[in-house]
Amino acid sequence: MYRIGNGYDVHQLIEGKKLVLCGVEVPHTAGEMAHSDGDVAVHAIIDALLGALALGDIGSHFPDTDMAYAGIDSMILLRKTVTLIREKGYDIVNIDCTIVLQRPKIRNYIDSMRENLSRVLEIPEDRVSVKAKTEEKLGFTGDGSGIKSYAVALLVNRHIASEETR
């Protein structure tokens, strides 16, 4: 009845690019280097959703070799993933996402990130968690040269769930 998926993504940060997290542009001197807009958090969430149903990963659905996805807003990719999940008969129960970066501090943007995700995932905000962590200046995230994100998704089969609640 339930399926759980784990997602992970990482991107190099480069000067002059936009930093986009959960569809929110966060002011910073560097942004994600990627084929799409590089939204590391959304990419991890997509991988978690796909992983829950053993549907591969983000690259198998939205390859970085396809120019159709060059510079694309990752929230569009998330919407397509939600449609696929629903077509398979599943609903999203909740999402838990952790973004790891040394700077900038993103606490003031988390509410907007949760709102964006809630709208696209079509679930209430109280089932969308976004957290920020640093790695205490250790490694590539700690020195500011990269960013990474982890996500967990819980799905429920709507057909089985509705039968059990009758």
N, C-alpha and C positions, 0 to 999 in steps of 0.2 A: 504494500500500500504506500509506503514512504520510500523515497530515494534521496540519498545525500551525495553531494558532489563537492570536490575541493578544487579551487582554482589558484593560479599563481601567474604573475607576469612581472617583467622587469624591463626597464628602458634606461638608456643612457640619457643624461641631461646635457643639453648643449645650449650655449649662449644664443640669444636672439630668437628662440622658438617660444611658442605659447605653452604654458603649463596648464593642462586641462585635466580636471579630476571630477569624475561623476558628472560630466557635462558643465562644470563650473570653471570658468577661466580664472585662475588664481594668479595675481600679480607676482612676478618673479623675473629675474634676469635670464633664467634658463627654462627650457621646456623639454618635453620628451622627443627623442629622435625615433621616428617610426614611419611606417608607410601610411597609416591613417593619422588621425589627430593625436594618437599615442596615449589615449586615456588609460593609464595602467590599471586603475581601479575597475573600470568597466570591463577591460579585457580579462581580468581575473574573475569577475562575476560571470562573464560569458563562459569561461572555461569551467567554472563550478556548475553552471546550469547544464552545459553539454555533458560534463562528466557524470552528473547524477543519472543521466539516461544512457550512458556509454555511447555517446554520439560523436566521439572524437574531440578535437580541440578547435579553438578559434581559427587556427591556420588552415584546417581542413574545410571550413565553411567559408572563410573570408581570407583567401590566400594573399600574401603580400606581393605576389607576382601578378595579380590581377589589377590592372590600372583603374578598374571601376571603384576600387577601394582606396585609391590614392587620396590622402587628405580627408577622407570621409569622417564625419562626426560619429564617434563610437556609440553614441546613444541610438543612432539608426541601426547599427549592428546589434545592439542589445534588443531593440524592438523586434528585429527579425528573429532573434533567438527566442524571445518570449513567444512569438507566433508559432515557431517550431515546437516548443515545449507544449503549448496548448493543443496543437494538432496531434501530438502523441498522447493526449488524454490526461495531461498532468497540469496541476496548478502549483504556483510557488507559495510555499508556506512562509518562509523567511530567508533573508540574506544577512550574512555577517561579513563585513569587509574591513580589512586592516591595511592602511596605507603607511609605508615605511619611507621616511625621508628626514633628513636633518633640518633642512630649511626649504621653503619658508614655513612658518607655523601656520597651520590650516584650520585651527579650531573655529575661527570666525566664519568659515565657509561650510562647515559640516552640515548645518541645518539645511542649507540650500542644496547640498549634495543629496541628502536624504530625501528631500522633496522631489528632486529630479528623478531619482531612482524609483521612488514610490509611484510616480506618475507613469513611467515607462514600464515598470514591472507589474503595474495594476494591482498593487497590494498596499495596505495601509502603512503609513510612515512608522508606526510602532513595531513593524515587522522588518524594518530596514535599519541595520546598524552600520555605521561608518566610524572607524576609529583611526587615530593617527599616532604613530610611534616614531621615535628616533632610535638609532642604534648607538647612541652615546659616542658619536664621532668615530665609530669603528667601520671599517670596510668601505665599499663604494657608495653606500647610502650615507654613511657618516661623514665622508669627505666631500659630499655634495656632487659627485660625478654621476650618480644614478638614483633611481627611485624604483621601488618594488611594491607589490600589493599581493595580499592573500585574500581569498574569499571562500566562504562555505555557503552552499545553497541546500535547502530542504524542500523537496517536492512531494506532493501527494497525488496519487492517482484518483482523479475525480469520480470515476465510475465505481471503483471499489469503495472509496470513502463514502459515497452516497448510499451504496447498498448496505454498508455496515451501520449507518445512522438511521435506517428505516425501521 
